[in-house]
């Protein structure tokens, strides 16, 4: 039996009081980071391949169903505002289409042919890389997509929560993080979902750092899409240039990013 389908370690959940339930969930959540830590070499290998593909003009695609698909879309959608990259550099695709983001589409995950059809609408090619996300490690939509990509010479990776999974064995750069049985038996939106979110954070963040989208620890290419980010960017400019607040803010808004604002100031001085 797959670990993600094993019975909960807490068979009497329905008999517990509120605080006990919360403590059980918290106890299990603490195991997730340690499970992820065990796979840092595999994570690093996939990051290096992602960076190589992006540097060569390729793109990163996530494919998944249900919670896995939603998490991929979430990670992809945060890359442009955080790092100032093109909106199509990282793309998340969910089984059942965008409507499945909010409402489950019955049996969408069971179609082995649809993922490659979805990917081909983006004119996917060998410069790109596709990462399949599947808690079980056997979701047909994801498996079919990864196998089709391999046939087309497109590099593949995966994030799963079962060891020796069929998806892990079918891709080039597998990450298999075994987090153990869920608190609610089979509810993989919980520990498995947390692990997937942590791994996606690592993949996109490490890739963007290695691609030069972070200076020190600062998001110097972030989009200035609200007053909070403009204020944050202004303070970054001040720390690099020693300008007063109003001058730094004016320079930032004129140039559109912290990086460009600082470069402009340094060119003048």
Order of alpha helices (4+ residues) and beta strands (2+ residues): alpha-alpha-beta-alpha-beta-alpha-beta-alpha-beta-beta-alpha-alpha-alpha-alpha
